[in-house]
Amino acid sequence: MAVQQTAGRDALGEFAPKFAELNDDVLFGQVWNREDKLSLRDRSLVTVVALMSQGLVDSSFQYHLTTAKQNGITRQEIAEILTHAAFYAGWPKAWAAFRMAKEVWAVDAGADGKTQHQNEMVFPIGAPNDSFAQYFVGQSYLQPLSTSQVGVYNVTFEPGCRNNWHVHHADQGGGQILICVAGRGYYQEWGKKARELHPGDVVNIPTGVKHWHGAAPNSWFSHLALEVPGKNCSNQWLEAVTDEEYGALS
């Protein structure tokens, strides 16, 4: 998902147009979008630690904490990141960073991962997906949102959960569309590199393509599954995604 930024032009477009251009088009438009070199998640991690080490816990730090959360860094991970950095950047700086991180993640210490995940999206997690449990590794949940005109279902995966390799078939039309709504996950087609998924990402899955999708190892994940109307639609469930295949992604 490409990073786009207009903050430079919004705040300084008239006063310092060149600075605004470098901020929006070079820093965010080019450097942040070099995902072939470093993932958005890792860039967020580096940026948060760099800002904390300088004691910069202002609105820009809050922005980058929020971006880190959107890029898949969990509450547990940010706590460990700031704790580790405290030994190198300074204890008082870590205290200041933690105060803002608690606001961004906004999770009570006693809340479990499932509750936290539910608080991050408007759609209900739903009931355990027992009818399809044989086609999943780990626990999944299913909430039907629409069963007329176009089938729309909110599918939620606990950390590490994924469905088996499968293929959508149809004589005409058919296939599936995934709209990611919370957490971090993966989508992979047979013979291709896995794609990391974040809220707002959309995946178009045509018929006849062998694929799987599910959560990242350390994150809950939810997507809406839209059934594309077609003639004689069916699903062919295949082998499970092995621990070796799945473990190689992280």
Buried (B, 14 or more C-beta within 10 A) or exposed (E): BEBEBEBBBEEBBEEEEEBBBBBBBEEBBEEBBEBEEEBBBBBBBEBBBEBBBEBBBEEEBBBBBBBBBBBBBBBEBBBEBBEEBBEEBBEEBBEBBBEBBBEBBEBEEEBEBBEBBBEBBEBEBBEEBEEBEEBBBBBBBBBEBEEEEEBBBBBBBBBBBBBBBBBBBBEEEBBBBBBBBBBBBBBBBEEEEBEBBBBEBEBEBEBEBBBBBBBBBBBBBBBBBBBBBBEEBEBEBBEBBEEEBBEEBE
